[in-house]
Amino acid sequence: MASTHRTDAHVLDFYASRGGDRMFSPAHLTPEVVDYLEREASFVVAVFQELKPRHLFEVGCGHGTYLEWAARQQVDYDGVDLVSHLVEAGRKRLTGSARTCQKLHVGSCREVEALFEKEGLSGLGRDVVALFPFNCFGNVAEPERVVRSLATTGARVLVSGFLPTEEATERRREYYVKSGFTHLAATRDDKGVLFTSHEGLHSYAYDTATLERWFHGFRLARAEPLGRIAQALLFEAVAG
């Protein structure tokens, strides 16, 4: 299925019904992926220590990957995910802290602008970091539309994703095989490297140039290697 025809319904079907949630299981993580995730977490810590934003907005949060970390750092937290049972699991992990605001939402990353308005975040701008963890941005159905929604918020955006290199592609394949996906195919196109599977996996490792082109209302403030198979890109909105 061509990526240009994908919708949130395709993404939801994969993660809610066709085995996509296997990738959340620690048992399926390879050593290289564990290393990537540990480096991602360290970089998120470094960004918050350096820039001191007051709010983390996790896009593709699953059960709230960074929820408990945000509570420990006394940082307000919102998370959004398409998969309702993952969000419900995350809501059970809410800390109930009186010092921070914490919410998880069932919804699309295309609706970030509306969620910012609903939760009173629209005026906070760079006090908010919108985080796409663990190659989440590579799985969204309409990435350019998502970026347009983000651009209206004024938030910083941190995108963590696999690299489109040969080594990273092979390590991804090993991870997807361990996760039980079949008929895997890796295709190189003008955006990056796309992995698909019989079960409905449809996950890009985007070229940096592709992301910079889509984030044209932003400037790339920092690029951070996350080991040999991934990187994190920190975008800041350009003042209008």
N, C-alpha and C positions, 0 to 999 in steps of 0.2 A: 504494500500500500504506500503510495507516495506521501511524503511528509507534508506536502502542501494541502492534502485533503484530510489530514488528521484533525480530530476534534477532541475536546475533553472527554467525550463519551468513550473514545477508543482508549485513552489513557486510563480512565476509571475502570473499564472492563478488564484491562490487563492487571492492574494492581488489586482490584477487588475480587476478581473472579477467575483469573487465568494464571495465577501463580506468581505475579509480580511481587507479592509480599514475602516470597522466599528470600529476597535479597536483603530483608531486614534481619534475617537469622544470623547470629554470630557464627553458627556452625558452617555457614556457606562462605565466610570471608576467607580469602587467601592471605598469606603473609604480606603480600604487596598492597592489598587493599586495606588491611589493618594499619599498615604504615601510613598510607595515604590519609586515612581517617584520623589517626593520631596527629599527623602534621596539620590537617585542617583545623582540628580543635585548638592546637597551639597557636595557629595564626589568628583564629577568631579572638582568642585571649589577647594576643598582641595588639590587634586592631582596637579592641575596647580599652586596653591600657593606654594606648597612644592617643586616641582620638576622644575618648571618654564620652561616647554617646550614651543616652539615657534609656534607649529602647531598642530591643531586638525584635525584628519581624521575620520569622522563619517561614519561608515559602517552600511547600513540600515538606512539612514538618513531621509527617508520619505521626508517631505517638508523642511527639514533642522532644526531638533529639537534644535540643539545647535548653529545654525548659528548666531542668534542675540546675544547670550551670548558671542560667540567668538569675535564678532565685538566690544562689549563693553569692553572686556578684551584686545583688540588689539592683538589678537591671529589669525594667519592665519588659514584658514579653507578650507578643501575639504570635500565633502560628496558624497557618491555613493549609489544608490538604483536601483533595477531592474525596478521599476514602473515609467514609463515615466511621467504620469500625476502628480504624487507626486513631482517628480524632477522639473517639469515645474512650479508647484505652489511654490516650494522653490526658484526657480530662480527669481520669482517676488518679493521675500522678500530680495534679496541681498541689502545690505545697501549702496553700492557704496563708501565705505570708502576708502580714499586715503592712509590710514595707514596700511591696511591689504589686503592680497590677499584672494579672496573668489571665490570658484567654486563648482558647483554641477554637478555630472556626472550620466548619465544613464548607468548602467552596473552591473556586477556581483562582489560579494565580492571575488570570485576566481581570479579576475583580479587585486587585490590590488597591486601586484608587478609591473605589467605593468603600472598602474596609477601612482605609485610612480616614475617610470622612466620617464613617460611622463611629469609629473609636476615638475620634478627636485627635488624630495624629497629623492631620494635614498641615497644621501650622508649625510642626516641630522640625521639618526639613532634615538637616544634617545631624540632628540629635537622634535620628533613627537609622539603623543599619538593616536593610532588607537582605537577608541571607538566603541564597540558594545552595544548600549543602549537597555534598556527595553526588555530583553530576545531575542534580535535579533539573537544572536548566536545560540539560541535554535531552530531557524527556518530555518537556512541555509541548503542547500541540501547536501553538501559534506564537512562537517566541517574539516575533516583531511586534505583535499586538500587546504582548506582556510588557515589553520595554516601553511602549507608548504609555501604558497605564502607569508604569513606575516613574516615568519622566515627570508626570504631573505632581508627584508627591514631594519632590525635592530631597528625598532620602538618599543616603549613600547605598550602593548596591554591591554586595560581595558575592561573586559567582565562583563556586568551587566545582571543578570538573576534570575529567580525564583529558589527557593530551592525545592528539591525533597522530602520534608517532607509531612506528612499527612495534617498538617494545611495549608501549602502553596498550596497543591493540591486542597483542598476544596475551598480556596479563589480564586484560578484560575478558578475552575468550576463556581463559582458565577459570576465572571467577564465574562467568555465566554457565560454563559446563558444570561447575561444582554446585551451582544453584539449580541445576536440573533442566536447563533449557535445551531444546533440541533444534536441529536443522538451522544452526547458527550461520549467519552470513554477515561478513563485514564488507561494506562498500565505501569506497573513497569517492567523494564528489566535491563540488566547489565550496561546500560549507565545512566539511570535515570528514570524519569517519563514522558511518552509521552501522550499528549492529541491529539485526533483526533476528527473530526466532519464530518457530512454529506457534509458540504460545502467545505471541503478540508483543514481544520485546521490540521496542523501537527507540533506540537510545543513541544520541549523537555525542561524539567528542568533537567539539567545534574548534576550528582554527581561531587563533587570537584575532586575526584580521576580520573574520566574520563577526565576532562579538563586538569588536570596535566599530564596525560598520553599523550594526544594529543599534548600538548604544551611542548614536550620533548626538544625542542631547546631553551626553555626559563626557567627561574626560577620564582617561585611564590614569588613576592616581598611583596605582601600585600593582605590580605583577609578582607573585610569590610562588616559587617552585614548591610543590608538595611531594617531595621525593622525585622518583624518575618517571612516574606515570600520570601525574596530575599537576594542576596549578590552581591558584586562586587569583582572581582579578578583582580589584577594588575600583569601582567607578564612582565618581562624584558628579552630581548634576551641575551643568553649566548655568551660571546665573543668566536669567533672561533679561 
